[in-house]
């Protein structure tokens, strides 16, 4: 098994154990035994359980980033792309939190660590929004004076919606399809009416 595959297997096993037993309830030995690799191999890749946790968060963010890249590559209008990016971000964050069981409490408890790991993801997402807004401006679909600012605001608006979305407090009582235009209006409203011609 290649080095990358071995490392990823250890991260996947750790994520599953963290989700089931929590970080405190999982030991490095548990991860080594469950992976079938042994403690020596585990310590070759990670110095501590915190390093493993950090890698789990990175892995989850890579999944989200890959999905956003996939949406950005679609042949749709910039406006539709922005809406899809917003929904993909929110639904993937929710899926990540739900699928990680006991680990989700750690995500919220260790928010500063999550934010530290998330910094590169945030920068990449803002860059993705910049590109879509620039494309929309070039095509005459958006009337934007400061693309960088609009991309930043969009990113932070979505980030602010994560917790309400995860807990079902966004568009309460509405289906995802019903709430889709509402979320777009909220984000676009925050950005100003000039965004969409």
Phi, psi and omega in degrees: 000136182292163180301314181296319180293320179297313180299315181296323178297317179298319179295316180297315179298315180299316179302316180295318178293317178300319180295325182277313189249355185080167181289315181298325183277358181248132178253165175299324179297319177302316181295316180298314182295312182297329181277342183073017184256336181091155183297322182301315178296316180301315181286346173292325183266329186223134180282330186207172177295327177296323176297321178294315179301315178303315180294325178296314179299315178302317181297319179294320178292327176296320176302313180297315180299317178299319181293320178295320177299321179297316179296316182296334182277349181295152179270076177228171180293153178304321179298312179297324179296316179300314180299315179296321177298318179299309182292324178296314178304306184297315182290326178289323176297314180298314179300319180298314181294315181295317185287346182260015170042239182298337181293333183300324178297324179293324178303317182281325179291320182259045187302326181291323177292317178300316180297323179297314179292327186283349185306312181294319178302313181301315179298318179294321180293318178300319178297322178297315177297320178304314183297314181295318178295321178297317177299316179296322178293317180297327180275357180081010181277327179244144175246089187238129176279317186234091183300319180301315181295316180297320178296317178299312182298317179302311181303311184287331173297313180296316179301321178291338179273350186304306185296312176301323180293315180302318183272007176072025181264003181259118183064043185312130179083001181256150173284166178301318181296321179292325184276345182306308179295328180297313179297318179300318179296320179299310181294312179296323178300320178293332183271342180104155186290340183288349185299314182252128179282000000 
